């Protein structure tokens, strides 16, 4: 895979994710129960958190540094997700949307400056990027779409 192919794949999944909540009202965006107790706003904050984790750890991965394990730092990924959800709970929808947009733009800019060889094979860099982005977005895209279908 070439870098631009990966960016295209990421952006395709990103656009589908954004489309999953397009047109929702403020009340709908804040309504709990989309995924567990999470609202669409909570999901947006969650996706932004994981893109932020990419931005935090991908530079280290490029330097050959193995990021610390979530189990060691937070008690596991599920615990990390809960902690970050609680941390972002009091943000307004506008703040969450701005954070999501800004983080995504920074991530794409970062990827554009990564050497091409990180994309040609399944490197640790590419695996981390996939898990945090284009294989992660569809999980939440599906959840939001299914929730919307249940509500209609």
N, C-alpha and C positions, 0 to 999 in steps of 0.2 A: 504494500500500500504506500502511496505517496502522501506527503504531508497535506496537499490540497484535497486529496480524496478523503482523508480523515476529517479535515475541517468541514468538507461538504457533508459528510456523514453526521458529524456532530451538529451542524446547523440544521440539517433535515430533521433530526430528532428534536432539536431545540424548538424549531418552528411548530412541529406537531404538539409539543408540550404547551407552548403558548396558545395554540389553537384550542386546546382542550378546555381552557377557562375563558376564552374570548367571549365577550358579550354577557358575562355574568354581572349581576348587580352587586352593589356593595354588600347588601345583606346576604346574598348567596356566597360571596367570597369569604364571609366571616362565619357562615353556618358550620357548626361542627358536624362530624359524622361522615366525612368524605373517606378518610382512612382512619379507622378507629375513632378517636376523638378529634382528630385533626380536621381543620377547615382547609379550604383552598389556600388561604393566606398562610397557614402553617406549613403547607406543602411547599409553597413558594420559598418560604424562609428556609426550609429543610434543603431544598435543591441549591439555594444560594450558599448554604453552609458547606455543602459538599464541593461545590465549585471553589469555594474559598479554601477548603482543605487541599484541593489540587494545587492551587496557587501557592500554598504554604509548603507542600511536600515535593512537588515536581522539580523545583530547582535543586533540592538536596539529592533526589534520585539521579538527576543528570550528573551530579558530582560524585556519584557512587556511594552516597550515604543512605543507609536504610532508615526510613522513618520509624519512629517508635510505634509500638503496637497499641491499638486502641484498648486491648484487654489490659495492658499494663497501665495506661494513662487514665482510663475512664471506667474500667470494668467491662469493656466490650463495646461493640458498635451500637447495640441497642441502647446501652446506658449513655453513650455519647449522644445519640439522637435525642434522648429524653432531656439531657442536660442542655443541649443547644436549643431545643424547643422551648424549654423554660426560660432560657436566657433571652430569646427573641419574642416571647409571648406578648410583651407590652409594647412592641413596636406597632405603629399604625400600618394599615395596608399600604399607604403611600410610601412609607419608609421601607417596608419590605420589598415593594416593587422596585424602588430606586436601587436598593442594595442588590437585588437580583440582576437588574439590568447592568449596573456598574461592574459587578463581579464577572458577569458573563463576558462583557466587552474586554475586561482586563485579561481574562483567561484566553480568549481568542487571540488577542494581541500577543500574549506570551507565547502561545503555540506557534504563531507565525514566525517567531524568532528562534525557534528550536531547530537544531541541525536536522537535515533531512534523514540522516541515518537512524534517528530515533523512531522513524515511522515505517521503515522498510521491512522490519521483522517484529515479532512480538517481544519487544523489550519491556523491562520493568516500568519504564516511563509510559509506554503505550498502554500497558495493562492497567496501570493506576488511572490514567486518563479515561480509558474506556469505562472502568468501574464507577468513576465519579461523575461521568457525563452521559455519553450516548447510549450506554446500556442501563443507566439509572433513570434518565428522563422517561423512557417508555413505561416504566413501572407506574409512575405517577400520572402520566398521560392516560393510561388505561383506567386507573382508579378514578380520576376526575370524570372521564367520559362515562364510566359505568354509574357513578353517582348521579350524574346529570340525567342519564336514562331512567334511573329509579325515581328521580324527582319529577319526571314529566309524565 
